[in-house]
Amino acid sequence: MLTLPAPAKLNLFLHITGRRDDGYHTLQTLFQFLDFGDSLSFQLDSGTGVRLSPDLPGFDPAENLVVKAANKLRSYIGSPPTGVTIHLDKRIPMGGGLGGGSSDAATTLLALNRLWGLDLHTDELASVGLELGADVPVFVRGHAAWAEGIGEQITPASPVEDWYLVLIPPCTVNTAQIFRHERLTRNSKPIRIAPAFDGNHSDYRNDCEALVCELYPAVEQALQWLRSECGNARLTGTGACIFSRFPTESGALAVLRNRPSGIKGFVAKGLNSSPLHNRLTELL
C-alpha cells in the first residue's frame, strides 16, 4: 500500500484575458500549494479494474477524477499489470476553488506511475493530466507556478510562503456556470510575468469574484466579513472559498476563531514545493 497527500491550492490571483473559439478561456494566474489537503491510499490487487472507496454521496464513482485519472493512465500504457483499490480521505471541500479534484487526479497519476513501475517522465504525466483538467499539470509538476493559456502554459514561480486563513462559505459554486455566464469579465489586459516571481501581487484580483458574489450571497457575506477583519481577502478559483494572507500562523488563527457561525475554515501554510513531491522524494 502507498499513501500520499493531495494538497489544496490557492489562485493568488486570476485574470481572464479572453475566450477562444472552442469555448475555453485564456487566463493568467499564480498557483501556490497549501499544507492542507486530501489523502489517498493505493493498494494493488490481482484484478485489472479500478475501485474507489468510499463512494462520495451523490456522485457517480466513474465520474470521480481519481477513477478517471487511473483509467486514463491505463489507456495510455495499454496493459496495466494489476488492478488497484484506492481509498480517498476527503478533506478539501468540493466546489470550493481549492483544486481538490485536480490534486486527487495528479496524486493518482504519480502513485500509479510508481506502483506499476512505469517510469513515465513528468512531462508525459502532465500531458495525460491535461486531458483531465487544466489544473492537473500544476499538481503533477509539483511547484508553485505562473500559468497562462488555458492553464497549461506553466512557469515555476516562488511567491512568499505566508500563512493563509481560508473560509468555506456554506455553498458550492458551479465552475461551468461561472465560465458560461454572460457577465463574466473576459477582457483583462495581460500582465507581465515578472511580479509573480517576486511575490508582488498585492494589486492583483480575481475576475470571477464579482460574478460569484452576485450569484452566491453566502460568498459575498463571507468576503465582506473577512475584509472588515483584515483588509485583504480574495476568492480562489471560481470559489466558493475565500482567503486572506497573514505573516504569522497566530494572526490567522485569531481571526479564524472569530468567524461568523455557519462558516467553516482552516489555517494553512503556503508552500511552493508540493507536499506530494516531497513525500515521493522521501520514499526514493
N, C-alpha and C positions, 0 to 999 in steps of 0.2 A: 504494500500500500504506500502511496505517495500523497502527502497532504501539503498543499501550497496555498498561499494567500492570493486574493484577488482584490487589489487596493481600489478604493474610490479615487476619483479625480475631481478637480475643480477646473472650470474655464475661468481663468483670472480676468479675461475679457472675451467678448465675442462680437466681432463686427461682420455683418453680412454685406458683401460688396456687389452681389448680382445674382442672377438666376440664369442657368444655361437653358438651351433649347430642349434638353432632355428632362427638365424639371428640377435637376439638382441645383442647390445653391452654392455659390462660391463664398468663401469666408476667410477671415483671419482670426486666429485665436491663440491663446497661450495656455497649455495644459500643465498642471502640476499634480502630483500624486499626494495622497494623504496616508498617514499611518493608521488607517481605519478601513475596513472592508469585509468582504466575504471570505470564506474558507472552503476549499474543495478537496475532497479525498478521492483518490483513484485506485481502484482495485481491479487488476487484470483477472480474467477468468477463462475458462476453456471454450466459451462460446464465441460468437462472431458479432453480436449486436452491441448496442449502446443502451445502457439503462441508467436512469437518473432517479435518485431518491433524496428527500421525499418529494412527492408531487407538490407543486405550488398551487394552492386553491384557486380555481377559476381559470387555470392556464393549461392548454394542451401541452404535455411534455415534449411532443415532437416540434413545437414551436419555440421551445426554450433555446436560447443561443448556446448553451452548453452542449445540448444534443446536436444542434445544427453544426457547431464547430467540430465536434467529434466525427460526425458523418461527412462533413466537407473534407476533413483530413483523410478519412477512409477512402473517399472517392479519388482524392488527389494521388494517393500512393497505390491505389488499385487493389491490394490484397492485404489488409491488416492481419498481423499474426495472431491476435487474440481479440476477444470481446473485452468490455470494460464496464464496471459499475461505478458510477460517480455519485458521491454524496455531496450535496450543496448545503452549507450552513450560511443562510442568507441574512446579512445584516444591513447591506446597502438598500435603502428604500427604492422601490420601483417607481418609475415616473418622476424621479427627483432631480435629474440632470447630473447625477454623480457617476454615470458611466458603469453602473453595476453589470448590466448585461454584456457590454463590450469587454469589460475586465474579466468576467467569468469565461467568456469565449477565448480570450487571449491565454488565460491560465490553462484552459483545456488544451489548446494547441501546443503550448510549451511542455505541458506534462506528458501528453501522449507522444510527442516527439522524442522525449526521453525514455518513457516506459516501453515504447515499441521499437526503440533502438534505430530510429530513422535517420538521425544526424542531419536533418534538414537545416539549411542556413537560415538565419533570422530573416533575410530578405524574402526567402520562399514562404516562410510562415506569415510574414506581414502581408504578402500578396494574397495568400489564402484568406487571411483575416479580413482584408479589404472587401472581399465578396460578402462578408457577413455584416459589415458596418464600417462607416468612415472612421470611427474612433478606435476600432480594434487594433490597427497597426501601432498606434501610440503605446498601447499596453504591451504589445508584443515586443517592441523595441526597448521599452523599459526606462526611458529617460524623459524628464520634463521637456516639452517641445513647443516650438512655434509651428503652427500648422496653417497651410493655405490650400488653395484649390477647393476641393470639396472636403478637405481634411486629410487628404492622402499625401500632400507635399509637406514633409516633416523635417524640421531642422532642430537639433538638440539645443536647449536653452537652459539657463541657470538662474531663474528668479530667486529672490530672497526666500529662505526656508523659514517663514514665520509660522506662528500658531494661528489656527482658524477656528472660529465659532461657526458651526453650521446649524441652521434651524430648518426643521422639516414641517412645513405647514400641512394641515390635515386635508390634503387633496393630492390628486395625481394628474400631472399635465400630459396631454396627448401631443407628443412631438410632431406627428404628421399634421395634426390640426393647426399647430402654430406655423409650420412652414408652408402650408397651403393658404393661409389666411391672407386676404387681400390687403389688410392694413399692416402687414409686417414690413418693417423697414428693410429695403433691399439695395440701397444705393449709397452705402457708406464709402467714403473715399479711402482707397487702400493706404495703409501707413507703412513706414519703414520698419524693417526687422530689428534694427539696432537697439531700440529701447527694451525689447524683450530680453536681451542678453544682460542688461544691467539692472533689470528688475524695476525700471522706472515706468510703471504703467498706472500711476495713480489717476491719470486723466482719462483712462480708457473706460469702456462701458459695455453693456450687453444689449445688443439691438433687439433682442426678444423681450426685454424686460417690460416695456410699456404695454405691449400687447398681452403678455401673460398676466400682468396685474389687472388689466381691463377684463379679461375673461375669467380670472380666478381671484376673487376678492380676498380669499384667505392668504394668498401670496402677497398681495398689496398690504394687507394689515400687518403681516409679519415683517415685511420690508420696512414699512414706516416705523414700526416699533424699534427695530434694530438700529435704524438710522438715528432715531431720537436718543438712543442709548450711547452710541459710539461714533456717529457721523458716517463712517464708511460702511457700506453694505451693498451687495450686488447679487443678482441672480446668477446661478451657474447653469450653463447649457440652456435648455428651454425650461428649466425649473422642474419641480416646484421649489427645490431647496435654495436657500439664500445663505450668504456667508459674509463674515467680516474678519478683517485681519487684525492680529494683535502681536505685539513684540514678545509677550510672555504668556505662558500657559495659565498662570494665576489670574491675569487680567481677563482672559477669555472665559474662564470658569466662573468668575464673579458675575459677569453679565448673563451667562447661561443660567445661573441659579435664580435670576430674577425674571426669567422669560414668562410670558403670559401662559395661563393654563390652557391645555389643549394643543400646545405646540411642543413637539419633541425636538431634541437637538443633541449635539455632541461637540466635543473639542478635540481637534487632531492637529498634528504637526504636518506642515507642508514638506514634501520630500521631492528632490529632483531625481533620485535613483529609486526605482520601484522596489518595494519590499519583495515582490515576486522574484525579481532577478537577483536580489541579494540572497534570498533563500536558496535559489538554484546554484549560485556560486558556492555557498556553504556546503552543498551536497556533492560537489565535484571532488 
